């Protein structure tokens, strides 16, 4: 079983976007589990008990995530509309130094919304 680190957007200045970003990461975590691997998504885990708006707590969460990235076997970059956030850029810089293999998925927001709607339909059936 491989540990696969998810690199995707989390923070956003746009109201309502945070839930979308969480759902995107959750979708790909489920896909990784279906493959028989372990997803690592610190941006879904640490904000549950660390305040992302507190500079010190956010810094701790980012540090923990970087440690997990270094321990992961692979990375999985998720691009929605080709956007790379500052946090994602830092993770990509770190992963580029490791030589870890990775995958990239690039979708439009509209395509991602369709994927997420299909997830909802499947979970409600």
SENUBA-219859 format. One record per residue: x, y, z of N, C-alpha, C, O in turn; residue in three letters. Coordinates in steps of 0.2 Angstrom, whole numbers, plus 5000, padded with zeros to 4 digits. Example, Ala and Ser with C-alpha at 12.3 -4.5 7.8 and 13.67 -1.06 7.14 Angstrom:
<recs>
506649725039506249785039506649845039507149835042ALA506449895035506849955036506450005039506750065040SER
</recs>
This chain:
<recs>
500449945000500050005000500450065000500950075004UNK500350114995500750174995500350224999499750234999UNK500750275001500550335004500550394999501150404996UNK499950414997499950464992499750534994499150534997UNK500150584994500050654996499650694991499850694986UNK499050714994498650754990498850834990498850864995UNK498950864984499150934983498550964980498450954974UNK498151004983497551034980497451094984497651104990UNK496951144982496851204985496451194991496051144992UNK496551244996496051245002495851315003495251325002UNK496251355005496051425007495851465001496051444995UNK495351505002495151544997494751615000494451605005UNK494851664996494551724999493851734996493451774998UNK493651684992492951684989492451644994492551584995UNK491951674996491451645000491151584997490951584991UNK491051525000490751464998491251424994491051364993UNK491851444993492351404989492651354993492951304991UNK492751365000493051325004492751255004493151205004UNK492051255004491751185004491851154998491951084998UNK491851184992492051154986492751124986492851064984UNK493251164988493951134989493951074993494351024991UNK493651074999493651015003493350954999493550894999UNK492750964996492450914992492850884987492850824985UNK493250924983493750904978494250854981494350804979UNK494550874987495050834990494750774993495050714992UNK494150774995493850714998493750664992493850604993UNK493450694986493350644981494050604979493950544978UNK494550644978495150604976495450564981495850514980UNK495350584988495550534993495150474992495450414993UNK494550474991494150414990494350374984494450314984UNK494550404979494850374973495550334975495650274972UNK495950364979496550334981496450274985496750224984UNK495950274990495750224994495450164989495650104990UNK495050184984494850124980495350094976495350034974UNK495950124975496550094972496950054977497350014975UNK496750054983497150014988497650054991498150024994UNK497650114991498250154993497950204999497350205000UNK498450235003498250285008498350355006498850375004UNK497750395006497850465005498050505011497950485016UNK498450555009498750595014498450665012498750695007UNK498050695016497750755015497750805021497250815024UNK498350835023498350875029497850935029497650955034UNK497750955023497251015023496550995024496151035026UNK496350935024495750905027495750895034495250895038UNK496350875037496450845043496550905048496150915053UNK497150935048497350985053496851045054496751065060UNK496451075049496051125050495451105055495051145057UNK495351035056494851015060494951035068494551035072UNK495651045069495751065076496351115077496451145082UNK496551145071497051195071496651255068496351245062UNK496751315070496351375067496751395061497351425062UNK496551385055496851405049496951485049497351505045UNK496551525053496651595052497151625057497251685057UNK497351575062497851595067498551585064498651525062UNK498951635063499651625059500051565062500351525059UNK500051565069500551515072500251445071500551395069UNK499551435072499251375071499251355064499451295062UNK499151395059499251385052499951355050500051305046UNK500451395053501151375052501251305054501651265051UNK501051285060501151215063500851165058501151115056UNK500251185056499851135051500251125045500351075042UNK500551185042500951175036501551135037501751095033UNK501851145043502451105044502351035045502750995042UNK501751015048501550945049501450915042501650865040UNK501150955038500950935031501650925027501650875023UNK502150965028502750955024503150895026503450865022UNK503050885033503350815035503050755032503350705030UNK502350765032502050705028502150695021502250645018UNK502250755018502450755011503150715010503150675005UNK503550735014504250705014504250625015504650585012UNK503750605019503650535021503250495015503250435015UNK502850535011502450495006502850465001503450485000UNK502550414998502850374992502750414986503150414981UNK502150454985502050484979501650544981501350554986UNK501550594976501050644976500550644971500650614966UNK499950684972499450684967499250754967498950784972UNK499350794962499250864961498550864957498450834952UNK498050904960497450914958497350994956497351034960UNK497251004949497251074947496451084944496251044940UNK496151134947495551144945495551214942495751264945UNK495451224935495551284931496251304931496351364930UNK496751254932497451274931497751314937498251334936UNK497351324942497551364947498051334952497851274955UNK498551364954499051334959499051394964499251444963UNK498851374970498851424976499551434979500051394977UNK499651474983500351484986500551424990501151404990UNK500051394994500251334998500451274993500851234994UNK500051274988500151214983500851224980501251174979UNK501051284978501751304975502251284980502751254978UNK502151294986502651274991502751204992503351174992UNK502151164991502251094991502551064985502951014985UNK502451094979502751074973503451084973503851044971UNK503651144976504351154977504751104981505251084979UNK504451084987504651034991504750974987505250934988UNK504150954984504150884981504650884975504950824974UNK504750934972505250934966505950924968506350894965UNK506150934975506750924978506850844979507450824980UNK506250814980506350744982506350694977506650634978UNK506150714971506150664965505550614966505550564962UNK505050624970504550574971504150574965504050624961UNK503850514963503450514957502750544959502550554965UNK502350564954501750594955501250594949501450574944UNK500650604951500150614946499850684946499850714951UNK499550704940499250764940498550754936498550714931UNK498050784939497350784936497250854935497250894940UNK496950874929496850944928496150944925495950914920UNK495650974928494950984926494751054927495051094930UNK494151064923493851134924493451134930493251074932UNK493251184932492751184938492051154936491751114940UNK491851164930491251134928491351054928490851024930UNK491851034925491950954925491950934932491750874934UNK492350964937492350944944491650944947491550904951UNK491250994945490550994948490150934946489850904950UNK490250914940489950854937490150794941489750754943UNK490850794942491050734946490750734953490650674955UNK490750784956490550794963489750774963489550744968UNK489350794958488650784958488550704957488150674960UNK489050674953488950604952489150564959488850514961UNK489650594963489750564969489150574974488950524977UNK488750624974488150634978487650584976487350554980UNK487550574969487050534967487250454969486750424972UNK487850444969488050374971487950364978487750314981UNK488150414982488050404990487350404992487150384997UNK486850434988486150434989485750374987485250364988UNK486150334983485750274980485750214985485450164983UNK
</recs>
